[in-house]
Amino acid sequence: MKKIAYIILAIIPMLLTSCSGSEELCIMSYNIHHCRGMDNNIDYKRIAEVINRVSPHFVALQELDSATSRNNGKVCIEELGKETGMYASYASAIKFGGGSYGIGMLSKEKPLTTSVVPLESSGEARRLLVVEFEKYVVACTHFPLKGDDREASARIVCDALRGYKKPLFLAGDMNCTTDTQEQKILGEYFTILNNSDECTYPSINPEECIDYIYCLKNGYGCTVKESNVLSGDSIASDHLPLYTTVELSY
């Protein structure tokens, strides 16, 4: 019996070790203004170069044109996917200019599934794009301009995402600062990972932080190792890109 007890005691730490672990992930968010920079030039390679310098695992993108007349029929997310070597996912929000306009995501890992959730908006339609991977879920959004719409959209986002059992990240242009009611609603289920004291908009002489990266409060440890707004990339878009590197514990 003593021998069996010793064997059990020896196995338990091994089992605990095999069930636990940690890894670093880099998540980026970037409103790319349909790749039209502050110099009025549409330049996919310029946006891709910004992303490639960071080399994130996932990047949530807002204001993407897909086969519109103003982008000469180009599909933004496909062009950026080719330039970065990442998998591309897209969610159309509105029909526009002979094509569509919406949000998207680039990922180093091939997605398992994608889904799109309509948000509340009395103006331009908005969406939540949810991309599931083997070990994570990453969601992208672009919130409406009106406060009431943002509050309603925040509740929709919480309802749509709070039940996931994998580590989940949410990123996007939220069109609001941290002191708003919609951020309080999100704060019930999500933790902000980026430094909201670093302003993201406008890209030239930025005045406020309206772009965010969050993690869902669902039991996984998530420690921020690095958080940056790329203030040197002020010409590529009207927003500054931001990213966080986190250590995820299982």
C-alpha positions in Angstrom: 0.0 0.0 0.0 2.8 2.4 0.8 4.4 1.7 -2.6 1.1 2.5 -4.3 0.7 5.7 -2.3 4.2 6.8 -3.3 3.4 6.2 -7.0 0.2 8.2 -6.7 2.1 11.1 -5.0 4.7 11.0 -7.8 2.1 11.1 -10.5 0.0 14.0 -9.2 2.6 16.7 -9.8 3.1 15.4 -13.3 -0.6 15.6 -14.1 -0.8 19.1 -12.7 2.2 20.2 -14.8 0.7 18.7 -18.0 -2.6 20.5 -17.4 -1.0 23.9 -16.8 1.2 26.2 -18.8 1.6 29.6 -20.3 2.4 31.3 -23.6 2.8 34.8 -25.1 0.4 36.2 -27.6 0.5 39.5 -29.5 -2.9 41.1 -30.4 -3.2 44.2 -32.5 -6.0 46.5 -33.5 -5.9 49.0 -36.3 -8.6 51.2 -37.9 -7.0 51.5 -41.4 -9.4 54.0 -43.0 -9.8 51.7 -46.1 -6.0 52.0 -46.5 -6.2 55.7 -47.4 -3.6 57.6 -45.5 -3.4 61.2 -44.3 -1.6 62.0 -47.6 -4.8 60.8 -49.4 -3.0 57.8 -51.0 -4.4 54.3 -50.9 -1.5 52.1 -50.0 -1.9 48.5 -48.9 1.8 47.8 -48.6 2.2 50.7 -46.2 -0.5 49.3 -43.9 1.0 45.8 -44.2 4.5 47.1 -43.3 3.1 48.5 -40.1 1.5 45.1 -39.3 4.6 43.2 -40.3 6.8 45.2 -38.0 4.7 44.2 -35.0 4.2 40.6 -36.3 1.1 40.0 -34.2 -0.6 36.6 -33.9 -4.0 38.4 -34.6 -4.8 41.9 -35.9 -8.4 43.3 -35.7 -9.0 45.7 -38.6 -11.7 48.3 -39.1 -12.9 50.3 -42.1 -12.2 47.8 -44.8 -13.4 48.2 -48.4 -14.2 45.2 -50.4 -14.4 45.6 -54.2 -15.6 49.2 -54.0 -15.2 51.9 -56.6 -13.1 54.1 -54.4 -10.6 51.3 -54.0 -10.6 50.4 -57.7 -12.3 47.0 -57.0 -9.6 45.8 -54.7 -10.5 43.7 -51.6 -8.6 45.3 -48.7 -8.5 42.2 -46.5 -7.2 40.0 -49.3 -4.5 42.5 -50.3 -3.3 42.8 -46.7 -3.4 39.0 -46.3 -1.1 38.6 -49.3 1.3 41.3 -48.0 1.5 39.9 -44.5 1.2 36.1 -45.2 -1.7 35.9 -42.8 -5.2 34.3 -43.0 -7.9 36.7 -43.8 -11.5 36.9 -42.3 -14.0 39.5 -43.3 -17.5 40.7 -42.2 -19.5 43.1 -44.4 -21.4 45.8 -42.5 -22.9 47.8 -45.4 -23.1 47.8 -49.2 -21.0 50.6 -50.5 -19.6 51.8 -53.9 -20.4 48.7 -55.8 -19.0 46.4 -53.1 -19.1 46.4 -49.3 -17.5 48.0 -46.3 -16.8 46.4 -43.0 -14.4 44.9 -40.5 -11.9 42.0 -40.7 -9.1 40.0 -39.0 -5.7 38.7 -40.0 -4.3 35.7 -38.2 -1.2 33.6 -38.3 -3.3 30.6 -37.5 -6.0 29.3 -39.8 -9.5 29.9 -38.2 -11.8 27.0 -37.3 -14.9 29.0 -37.7 -16.1 32.6 -38.2 -19.4 34.2 -37.2 -20.9 37.6 -37.5 -23.2 39.3 -35.0 -25.2 42.5 -35.9 -24.9 45.3 -33.5 -27.4 48.1 -32.6 -27.0 51.2 -34.8 -29.5 53.9 -35.8 -27.0 55.0 -38.5 -24.4 53.0 -40.4 -24.8 49.3 -39.6 -22.1 47.8 -37.4 -21.0 44.2 -36.8 -19.1 42.0 -34.4 -16.8 39.4 -36.1 -16.0 36.4 -34.0 -13.1 34.1 -35.2 -12.5 30.9 -33.3 -9.2 29.1 -33.3 -8.1 25.8 -31.8 -7.1 27.4 -28.4 -8.5 30.9 -28.6 -11.3 33.1 -29.7 -10.6 36.6 -31.1 -13.4 39.1 -31.9 -13.2 42.4 -33.8 -15.7 45.3 -33.8 -16.3 48.9 -34.7 -18.8 50.6 -32.5 -21.4 53.1 -33.6 -21.1 56.9 -33.2 -24.1 57.5 -31.0 -23.9 56.8 -27.3 -27.2 55.0 -27.0 -26.3 52.7 -29.9 -22.9 52.0 -28.3 -24.5 51.1 -25.0 -26.9 48.7 -26.7 -24.1 47.3 -28.8 -22.0 46.7 -25.7 -24.8 44.6 -24.2 -25.0 42.6 -27.4 -21.3 42.0 -27.4 -21.3 40.8 -23.8 -24.2 38.4 -24.5 -22.6 37.0 -27.6 -19.1 36.4 -26.0 -19.4 35.8 -22.3 -20.2 32.1 -22.7 -17.0 31.1 -24.4 -14.8 28.7 -22.5 -11.6 29.4 -24.4 -9.3 32.4 -23.8 -11.1 35.3 -25.7 -9.8 38.6 -26.9 -11.9 41.5 -28.2 -10.4 44.4 -30.2 -11.6 47.3 -32.1 -12.5 51.0 -32.6 -15.0 51.6 -29.8 -15.6 55.3 -30.6 -15.6 56.1 -26.9 -13.3 56.8 -23.9 -13.0 54.8 -20.7 -15.4 57.0 -18.7 -18.5 56.1 -20.7 -21.5 53.9 -19.8 -20.7 51.5 -22.7 -17.2 50.9 -21.2 -18.8 50.2 -17.8 -21.1 47.7 -19.4 -18.1 46.0 -21.1 -16.2 46.1 -17.9 -18.5 43.6 -16.3 -17.1 40.9 -18.5 -13.9 42.3 -20.0 -10.6 43.7 -18.9 -8.9 46.4 -20.9 -5.4 45.3 -21.8 -3.9 48.4 -23.5 -2.9 51.6 -21.8 -5.9 53.9 -22.3 -3.7 56.9 -21.4 -2.0 56.5 -24.8 -4.2 58.3 -27.4 -5.0 56.6 -30.7 -7.1 59.3 -32.5 -6.6 61.3 -34.6 -3.3 59.9 -35.9 -1.7 63.3 -36.1 -1.7 65.0 -32.7 -3.9 62.4 -31.1 -6.3 63.6 -28.4 -8.1 60.5 -27.1 -8.0 56.8 -26.8 -11.0 55.2 -28.6 -9.3 52.0 -29.8 -9.0 49.0 -27.3 -7.9 45.5 -26.8 -9.7 43.4 -24.1 -9.7 39.9 -22.6 -12.8 38.1 -21.4 -12.9 37.5 -17.6 -13.5 33.7 -17.9 -10.9 32.2 -15.6 -7.7 32.4 -17.7 -4.7 34.4 -16.4 -3.8 37.2 -18.7 -0.7 39.4 -17.8 0.2 42.3 -20.0 3.9 42.2 -20.9 3.9 45.1 -23.3 1.4 47.7 -24.5 2.1 50.2 -27.3 0.5 52.7 -29.5 2.6 53.2 -32.7 2.8 57.0 -32.7 5.4 56.9 -35.5 2.8 55.6 -38.0 0.7 58.7 -38.2 0.4 59.0 -42.0 -0.8 55.5 -43.0 -4.4 56.0 -41.5 -6.4 58.5 -39.5 -6.0 56.2 -36.4 -2.8 55.0 -34.8 -2.3 51.3 -34.5 -2.0 49.7 -31.1 -1.0 46.3 -29.8 -0.5 44.3 -26.6 1.7 41.3 -25.8 0.2 39.2 -23.1 1.3 36.1 -21.1 -1.7 33.7 -21.1 -1.8 31.2 -18.3 -3.8 27.9 -18.4 
